[in-house]
Amino acid sequence: MKHMSAPKTLQRKVKRAVSTLLLGGMFFSYSTNAEAPLDIRVALVIGNAAYKNVPALVNATNDAKSMSTVLRKLGFNVVEVVDGSKDQMNKAIEQLQLQLKGRQAVGMLYYAGHGLQLDWRNFMVPVDAKLEEASDVPKQTIDIESVMDVLKKSGTRMNIIVLDACRDNPFAEKASGKGLAQLDAPPGTYLAFATSPGNVAEDGDAADGNGLFTQYLLKELQRPAKIEDVFKRVRLQVRQKSQGRQIPWDSSSLEDDFAFNDGKKFTFNPDDLIQEAQRAKDKEAKLKQEAEAAVQREKALAELRKMEQQRLAEAQKIQETAARQKAEAEAKERERQLAIAAEQERLKSAAAAQALERARAAEVQRLQDIEQAKLQAAQEDRKSKLSQEAAREQQFAEEKAEWDKIKDSKNVKDIYAFMNKFPSGMLSELAGTKLEILEKAQIKPQADKQGRVQEFAPRRYAKDDAFEFVGKDGLTGLVTWRQTFNVLSVDEEGAEVQGTRTGSPAWKLRVSHAGLQYSDRSGKYDPPITLMPAGLLQVGYKWNARTQVISATKQKQEWAEISAKIVARESIEVPAGKFDTFKIEISWVFQSGLRAKQTIWTDPSVGVAIRIHWQEYRSNGTRDFTVRELTSMKRLNTIAAISKP
């Protein structure tokens, strides 16, 4: 096969249903609890808002206090800094190191506040920073990588860095770019940004209580889930809420599983959620009272304004000129002041009504989350009684049934709902490609250190594009066949291609711009198999997919499952030239028992793989090893590479 690019009871689970917390914290404080070995969790939480030399932020300290409270409930010892100077932040980092050193703990940094990038390094800005020129940045700020070094030297077993530090930046002219610079997560690290590198995040307003990213992160931390699923759901919800203007970004090199909330030891007391539900209702009632009071004030002012207008009319009837002019002036001034007051009350009334509407929407969403939690709890309960293989079969059947209902939908809400339900499912990347078609990202990708800018959902094919390949025996290096792909037609989703190979009849195949394989010379894939992830390629990204392979003769059908990871960034040379590629390793398992390993070197701007290694491992111990390399390509009627003589 070759590819182009190519228990707790149910009742207790339900009580862990999600609701957004509005929580407080203490200045520069930490908590300690008794932990068993390898259960130690320590977090440094910093929130800077009250800047002395630039305008203050609205929600950064709220974000930090709320995060501290939630993390404490999830078993973290928390070192907290609110509105910290550089000296206070450095002391907190030292305190973090003392708590972590030699304990094989999970270490975490959460930062909300101003941040900036300079020469591909990222910096947290203390509240006392006064940055007048670029040289002040390393002197007056905290290099985030210095905190990462502290975590590494402390002997942690896992590190988590969460940066809600991409807000609109008053220090922008001292930085080398907008937002934060892209980083690859060092070994054993999960790195999360509130928005994509080189872009800015929304701080929210006072009525929201938290910034957009942290608002959804707080919500998802209350739901039992793997760390990857937490941040995938946060990314989806922030993207949906901002209509693509803000898309959180993450990079992972974790090899071990981790859950902030495991639903067992580290989780929320159900009573906390019941109390929070009551607080949400109390808040809504208060907002309703405020909205009604604002309406009454607006009506009263309207009556007063009407009276003053009547007085003005009466004043204009006064015969004596001087008295009339004085009366008119006084009446006009009173009417002007009342008009200003009325407009202020109108704005207050509108704001109160909007706040009430948001609270009502939040309550509706909270109830929906509870229902989803019930469904998930029931599903988990059923799956726990199945074997691993039976559970995967059931999962795939459930996902495919849901996908078949919406695969042709033009309503982006259907795709968001599917991806929130199955954030790391076997069809999640497939859904991600659909999302990119229905709702284009509104952010601008930043060039990486090598100067490359990846586009969101690029069109990788054009009519009459042509690609030529050579196939070799991977063990001997001998050429065994030559192959061509000619693009016959192109649409919004992908291309129809004709393939030829030495000694074989021509065949047609369907591929997508986003890296989906609909068919190849072996047959069709239902659903299409994902050989490249949706969105931007980055080292460390992992995904899984499953499909039904229907042979070209329709005489055979079996499932095939892949586990894929982008493992490296490599510059390679093939007969078609030199390419800057991402190296993707894919493990295949077929229902028949066949296993294979596929390695793809892909250039994100090119539709086909630059090089492929395909190794099949048979039950009798033999191996088939084939290498395919790009020898030439013609794109948009321009020769991009000439065949090697």
N, C-alpha and C positions, 0 to 999 in steps of 0.2 A: 504494500500500500504506500503510495507516494502522495505528497500534498504540496500544494503551491506554496504556502507559507505555514505550508502546513506545519425508702423514699419517703422521703417525705410524702404525705398523702396529697392527692389532687387538690383537696381543699386548701392545704397550706401553700401549695404552689400558686393557686389563684390569688391568695391574699398578698402575693408579692407583686401585684399589678402595678403598672407604672403611673406616677403622677409627678408633675414638675414641682421641685421644692423651691421655696423661698426661704433661704436659711441664713443664719448669721455666724460670726466667728469672733475670735479675740485677737488682739494685736500681739504679734511675736510670741506665740504660745506653742506648746506641743503637748501631746498626750502619750502615755505609755501604758501598755498592756502586756500581760504575760503571753509569750508566744512559744510554740513548739519549734524545733529546728526546721528551717526552710519555710516557715510560715511568717517570717519577719517581713513587715512592710513599712517603709519609711518614706515620707514625702516632704519635700520642700515646696511650700505654696506661697507665691508672692503676688500681691496685687497692688499696682501703683496707679493712682488716679490724680492725687493732689499735687500736680507738678508746679514748681515754684516759678519757672521761667517761661512756661508755655501754658496754653489753656488746659484746664483739667479734663479728664475723661469722666464719662457718666457712670459706667458700670464696672470698671476694672476691680475696685475693692469689693463690690458686691459679689463679683465672680469668684474672687479668691476666698472670701468668707464662706460662700455657699459650697465651694469645692472642698474646703477644709472640713466642713461639717459632714459632707457625704463620705469623704475618704475615711474619716474617723469611724463612721458607722461600718465601713467595709474593712476595718482591721488595721488601718494605717496609723502609725505614729506620725504626727504632723508637726513640722516646724513651719510656723506661719509668720509672714512679714506683710504688714499693710502700710502702704505709702512709705517705703523704705528708702533711706539714703544709701549711697554706695557702701559706706561703712557698715550699716546695719545689714545690708544684703550679704556682704562678705562674711560677717560674723555668723549669719544664718547658714551659709554654705559650710563653714567650719563645724557648726553644730550638726549639720547633716552628716558630714564625714565621720564625726565621732559616733553617731548612732549607728552608722552602717559598717564601720571598719571590722573586717574579719568575720562577719556574721552571716555571709551568704544570703543576704536579704534581697528583696525587690526594692530598688531605689527609684524614686520618681521626682521629677521637677514639673510643676505647673506654674506658668507665668502668665499673668494678664497685665497689660500695660503697653507703653510705647516700646517698640523694638525697631531696629534698623540693621541694614547690611552694609558692610564696607569690605571691599576686596574679598568677597566670597566667605566672609565670616559674619556671624549674627550676634547682635548685642542687645542685652536688656538695659533699658534706660532708667536709672534711679530718679527719684523725684527732685533731687538737688542738682541734677546735671545742668550745666550751662554750656551748650555746644556752639561755639562760635566759628569753628573751622574743623575740617575733617580730622586733623591731628588730635583734636580733643576727644574723639570718640573712644579710642582704646584707653585713654587716661581716666575718663569720667564715667564709663559704663562697665557692664559685666559681660565678658565674652561667654556666650552659651557653651561653647566647646570646652571652656575651663571647668564648667560644672560637670560636663560629660566626662572629663578627665578625672575629676574627683570621684565620680561614681565608679569609674573603671578601677582606679587605684584602691578603692575601698573593698574590693573583692565581692561586689554584688554578683548575683547569679542572673539578674535580669534588670534592665533599666527602661524607664518609660519617660519620655520627654514630651510635654504638651505645651504648645506655645500659642496663646491667644494674644499675639503681640504684633498683629499686622494691621492695626488701625490706621486711619488716615494720619500721616506723620508730619508734625510740624518741624521735624529735624531733617526733612527729605533732602534739602540742599547740601547737607553734610554727608549724606549716604551715597553709595554707588549705584543705587537702584531702589525702586519702590518695594515695600514689604520686606520680606525676609528672603535670603538666598537659599537655593535648594541644597539639601544635605543628603548624603547617603547614610543610612543608619549604620553605625559601627556594630561589630558583633554583639549579639545578645541585647539589642536595643530596639524599642518601638518609638518612632518619632512621628509626632502629629502636629500639623500646623492648622490654624483656624481657617486659612484659605491657601490657595496655590501660591508657590513661590513667585515673588515679583508682583503680587496683587495685594489689595487692602481688604480688611474685613469690616463688617458693620458692628459698631459698638452698642447699637440699640439706644433706646431712650429711657428716661427715668421710670416711666410706667411699666416697661418690660421687666425691670429689676436685674436682668442679666444680658450680656452680649449675646448675639445670635448663636454663635458656636457653642459657648458654654451653657446656654439655656438648654440646648438639645443634648449636650454631653451629660449634664446633671440628670436629665430624664432617663437616658439610656443606661447610666450607671446603676439605676435602681432595678434594672431588668437582668436576670441571670443570663449571661452570654459570654462567649469568648471575646477576648480583646479585639480581634479582627472584626467580629460582627458589631461590636459597640461602635467602632469608628466608621464602619461602612454605613450603618444606619444614620449616624450623625451626619455623614457626608451627604447622604440622600436627602435628609430632612432640611438641612441648611440650603442645599441646592434648590430644592423645591420652594422653600419659603422665599428665597431671594430671586427666584426665577432665573437661576443660572449666573447671577452676578457674583456669587461667592460659592466656591467649591473647595471644601477642606481637602487637605493633602496629607498623606502619610507615607512613611517608608519603614519597612520592617526587616530585621535580620534575626528575628526570634526563631529558635528551633524547638523550644518547649511551649506547651500550651499554657495560657494564663487567663484567668477570669477575675476581674475586679469583684464581681458578684457571682459566686458559684452556686447560689441557691441553697447552700447547706451551712458551712461554717461562716463564710463571709457573705452576709446578706442583710436585708432590712427586717426589723421587727414589724410584723403586720400591723401592730398598734400604731406605729409611726405613720404608716400610710393612711390608716383610718383617721388619725388626727389631722393629717395634711389635707385629706378630703374635706374635713370640717372647716379647716382654715380657708380653703379655696371657696367654700360656700359663704363663709363670713365675709371674705374679701369681695365677692360678687354682690352681696347684700349692701355692703358699704358703698361700693361703686354705684349701685343703683340709687341709693339715697342721695349721693353727691350729684348724680345726673339729674334727678328730680329737683333737687334744690337749685341747681344751676338754671334749669328751665324756669322755675318760679322767679328767680332773681331777674332773669332776662325779661319776663313778662312785666314785672314791677317797674323795671327801668323803661320799658316801652311805654307804660302808662305815664310815667313822669315826663318822658320825652314828648308825649302827645300834649300834656298840659303846658309844657314850655312853648311848644309850637303855637298853642292857643294864645298864650301870653304875648308871644311875638306878634301875632295877628292883631291883638288888641292894642299893642304899643304903636303899631303902624297907623292906627286911627287917631292918635293924639295930634291935635292941631298945632300946638306950639312946637316950632321946629327944634329948638334945643332940647326940650323935654322928650320929644319924639325920638330924636337921634340917640339920646342917652338911653332911653328905654329899649330902643332897638338894639343898641350895642350890648346892653346887659343881657337882653333876651337871647341874642345870637351867641354870646359867650356861654350862657348856661346851656343852650341847645347843643353847642359844640362839645362842651364837656360831657354832656349826657350821651352824645353820639359816640364819643370815645369810650365811655364806660359801657355803653350798650354793645359796642363791637368787642370789647374785652370780655364781657360776659358771654357774648355769642361764641367766641373762641373757646372760652372755658367750658361752655355747654357742649360744644362739638367735641372737645377733648375728652370730657367726661363720658359722653356717649360712645366715643371710640374705645375708651378704656373698658367700658361695660361690655361692648361688643366683643373685645378681645378676651375678656374674662369668660364670657359665655362660650366663645369658640374653644377656649382652653378646656372648659368643663366638658364640652362635647367630645373633644379629642381625648380627654382623660377617660371618659366612659368607653370610647372606642378602644383605647389601649387596654382597659380591663377586659373587654371581650376578647381581644387578641391574646391577652395573657391566658385567659381560660382555654382558648383553642390550643395554644402552644403547650400548656400544661397537660391537656388531654392527649395531645400527640406524643409528648415525651413519655407519658405513662404507658401508652400503647407500645412505643418503640422499645422501651426498657424490657419488655417481655419477649422481644424478638431476637433472633440471632443477628450478628452483624450483617451478613449478606442479605437476610430477609429484610432488615431495617433499611438497607440501601435500596433494595428493590422497591420497597414501599415508598421511600422518599422520592425516588425518581418518578414513580408512577403518579404520585401526588403533584410533583412539580410540573410534569409534562401535561397533566390534565388541566392544571391552572394555566399553563402557558398556551395551550391550544385554544383556550377561551379568549385570550387577549392578543395573540401574536399578530393579528391583522388590525388591531385597534389603532385609531388615530388620537385617542385620548391619553395624554401623557400621565394622567392620574392613575390609569390602570397599570402602567409600567412602574411607577413609584410604589404603588401598593404591592405589586408582585415582588419587587426587590427588597422592600422592607420586611416582607414575610420570609423571603429566602435570601438573606444578605450574602451568604457564602454557599449557595446552593449549586447544583450541577448545571443550572441554566442561567445563573446570575450574570455571567459575562455576556451571554446571548441577549439578555434583557438590557444590559448596559449599552450594547450597540444600537438597540432600538431607541433607547432614551436619547442618545446623541443625535439621532435622526429627527426625532419629534421635538426636542428642545435643545437648541444649540447652546453650548456654553458661552457665557457673556464675558469671560475673563480672557486676559491676554497672556499666553504662555511666555515664560521668561527663557532667554537663552541660557544654556548650561555652561559649565566651565570650558567646554570644547567649542562653544559658540553655536551649538545646534539649537534650533527652536523647533520643538515638536508641535504640530497642529492638532487641535481637537477634531476628531472625525474627518481626516483628510480624504479627498477623493484620490485613490491610489491608481486608478485605471482610466484610460481614455480609449475611445474607439481607434482601432488600428495599431495600438501598442503591440509590440512583438518581443518575445523573449526566447533565447536559445540556451540550452543546457547540455552538459555532458554528464553521463553516468559512468561511475567507475566501481570496480570491485574494491571494497574498503580494505581488504587484506593484501591484495597484490598491486593495487593501483592501476590495473589495466582497464582501458576504456571498454565498456560493454554495450553502451547504447548512446544515442543522441536524441534530444527531445526539443520540441518547440511549443510555445503557447502563443496564440494569436487572438487578440481581443476583438470579438465580433460586434458587440454592442455594450452600451453602458447605461445604467439608470442610477437613481438616487442611492440605492442600497448596494449595488455591486455591478458585476460584469458577467456576460456570457462569453466563454472562451473555448476555442478549439485547440485540442492538443494532438500532437503526433509524436510517435516514437519509432525508432528504427525497428523494422520487422513487425510492427503492429498496426492495425487499422486505426484511423483517426477517431477521436471521441470528443464529446462536448462536456464541459463542466461549468458549474456555477460557483462563483466566489463573491465575497463582499469586500467593500473598501476597508471594512474594519477587521478583516482577518478571519471571517467565518468561512467554513468549507461546507457548501451545500452538496457537492458531488465531486467525484473524480473518476478515473478510469476503473476503479474497483466497484463503484456503485453510488448510491445516494445515502445521505445522512439525515435522519429524522429524529430530533431536530438538528439543524446545522451544528457542526462541531467547532469549538472555539480554539483556534491555534494561536491567536494573539489576543491579549486582553483589551477590553473596551477602555478608551481613554488613553492617557499618556503612558509610554513604556518607562519603567524604572527598575533598577536592580533590586532584587529581593521580593518582587511581587509574585504571589502564588495564586493559582486558581485550579478548580476541578471542573470537569464536564463529562457528560455521558450522552450517548446517542444510540439509535438503532441503525445498524448498517444493513442496507438492502442491496444485495449484489446486483450487478448490471443485468444479469439474466433473470433476476427475481426468483431464483431457485433457492436462495439462502438468505436468512435474516438472523442477525445476532446483535447483542448489545456490545458496545465498546466504551471503555471509560478511560479518561486521561487525568493525570496529575501533573501540572505544569508549574515551572518556576523560571523567572528571569534571573540567571545566575551571574552574569558578567556583562561588561561593556568591552568590546574587543574591536580593534582595527584589523581587518583581514584582507588578503589579496587573493582574487580568483582570476580566471582568464578574462573576465569582463572589466577588471580594474580593482582599485582599492576602495574599501567601503568601511564606514564607521558603523558598527553593528551592535545589536543587543543579542546575547547568546541565551537561548531558551532551551531548557531541558524538559522533555515530555516523556512520561512513562505511560505506556499503553497496556491495557488488559482487555482481552476479548473473551466473550462468553465461551468460545471453543477451548479456551485454555492457553491460547497463544499470547505471549508477552513480547513487547518490543520497547526499545528505547529510541527516541527521536531527538536529535539535537538540531536546532534551527538557528542560523545566524541571519538576522533580519535587519534591514535598514528601514526605519519607520516611513520613509518617504517613497519606498519602492513596494509595489504590490506583491512581488514574488520573493521567496527566500533566496538569499545570496548563496548560501550553502546549506545542505541538509545531510546529516548522517542518520541512516536508518538501520537499526540492528534488531533482527528478529531472533528470539530465543525459543527453540523448539523443545518439546518434552524429552526427545532422545539425546539432548545435550549439544546438538549442532547449532550453528549460528550463521545467519545470512547478514552480511554487512555491505551496504550500498552507500556510495557517496554521490550526491548530485551538486554540481556547481554551475553558476551562471556564467555563460561564455560571452553573451552579447545581449543588448536590449536596444530597442527603438521605442522612444516614448514621445507622444505628441508630434509624430512625423519628424523627429530629430534624432540622429544617431547619438545615443548617450555613451555607448561603448562599442568599439569595433572588435569583431571576432579575431581571436588570436590565430595567425596563419598556421 
